[in-house]
Amino acid sequence: MNRTTTLLAITALGTLPLAAPVAHAQDYPTRPIRLVLPFAPGGSSDGLARILAPRIGEALGQTVVIDNRPGAGGNVSAQIVAQATPDGYTLLMASAMLTTNKSLYSKLAYDPEADFAPITHLGGGPYVLIAHPSLGVTDLRSILALAKQKPLNYASSGVGGASHLASELLKMRAGIEMAHVPYRGGGPASLAVLSGETPLMFGTIASSIGHIRAGRIKALALSGLERTDLLPGVPTVDESGIKGFDVTTWDGLVAPGTTSAAVLARLNAETVKVLRTPAVQEAIRKIGYEPTGTTRESFTAFLRAETTKWAKVIRAANIRAN
């Protein structure tokens, strides 16, 4: 009996290290969750976060606190999350920066792949190519023809930003030349187009739609493969002759790389449920995004494909953000 009791005790002790993480995952979360954003307040990504954070918090039974940490093309926020304790209490609202910065910067304080665990793709949508009325263009074909006749400048939210890369891809695919004029964020870039200072830009639908409807700027084409009900008369770049052109703004949710699978699964399940709620979908569509909500595996594949795609563009255009 003594030998049997001893063996049972040893067996029980051996299972404790395995049982503890499971219990922790079952209890998660027990305190507020910090959601780090690489953007200043305002804009599509911040708007998406403010739609989702309270609802995800309600689903998890804890508050989700938004922490806006812009700077260095998203590297400030990425480094914060990469170095955070991998317990599910610090998350990153990831965007294109997670797939482009490895190619844009010679040195990063984090590894965009190894240091993050994908949770889900939250949503995204096309950019809209906008032009000041002074250009006298009506569609993409007319702007491409104009670019072959005289020098054109285009604005962006900054070197290496999504609007910059989308424009460079358009230049490459259309065989035209345009000069890049970077601004310190999407807001100043949009104002430059509105004033005619820099008359062309790939802007977000959320920041552009009011001005388009008021006739202050002209919408030429959408950067995604499908049209949007928000701008029903605007064709895609693909429809306009540059086949396969597909650039979207998107956001996703990631955690520090070694976060437990059980915690990641809980975050994925609850976030996807929220994204499938009709009221949430309606709110997201109003900011020009299409809600998604994917498996972790699907989001991982998406990140890898985007990383490969933009590495080629960045290398071909010789873009450096340092």
Summary of the structure (lengths in Angstrom):
residues: 322
radius of gyration: 22.6
end to end distance: 70.6
largest distance: 95.3
contacts: 1098
relative contact order: 0.18
helix: 47%
strand: 19%
